[in-house]
Amino acid sequence: MSSSQKHITVASSTKHLKEVRSFIQRYVLEDGFDEREVSEIILAVDEAYTNIIKHAYENESSHKVHIAIGSTPTQLWIELTDHGKHFDPAAYQAPDLMKRIKNKQRGGMGVYLIQKLMDVVEYGSTREKNTLLMKKNK
């Protein structure tokens, strides 16, 4: 990861989505991504941050989410860290899109979208923390 990284720590509340989006957008625009890529990266971070709020912290807003962003000459990386419930990527099953559309189901698409929008997605957990590392190739 690069030495020119930036960090932000926010409470686990959707009230901070605008702040998180602005933070990510500033860095990604500075790094030369086009408008479509910027939108995709922001959406991936939105989904990740929202999943942490809903699932790791069960909508309890007194917790913190740490977000770091940086780049190498070939990749942008974003890492979200929380101290909530662990996510087991091995237990994840991709949604049946046709079934969801047919049944007009909302939600449940966050992990799927993150994986589709980013080039690399890595989850890590210890007893103390969870990390989600997302990378986008330049």
C-alpha positions, 0 to 999 in steps of 0.5 A: 500500500502506498505512503500517500494514503488518507484516513477517516473514522466515522460513526456507524450511522448512515448519517455519515454516508455523505461524508464518506462519499465526499472523502472517497470522491475527492481521493478517487478524482485526484487519482485520475479515474473517470466519472463512471469509475468514480461512481462505481467505487463510491457505490462499492464503498457505500455498500461496504459501509452500510453492510458494516452498519447493518450487519457488523454493528446491528444498526448501533451508531455508537461504534466506529468505522475506519476507512483508509484509501491510497494507491500504487501506480497500478491500483487504487485501494480502500480498506474499511475496518470495524470491530463488530460481528465477523462476516464469513465470505465462505458462507456467502452465496451470490443472489439469484438475480432473476428470482429477486427481480421476479419477486421484487425483492429489495436489499441483499445485493451489497456483497454481490455489487462490491464484487462486481464493481471492484477488481479485488475484494479481500475480507479478513478477521481477527478477534479484535477487528474485521477488514475489507480491502477493495482494489480497483485497477487503473 
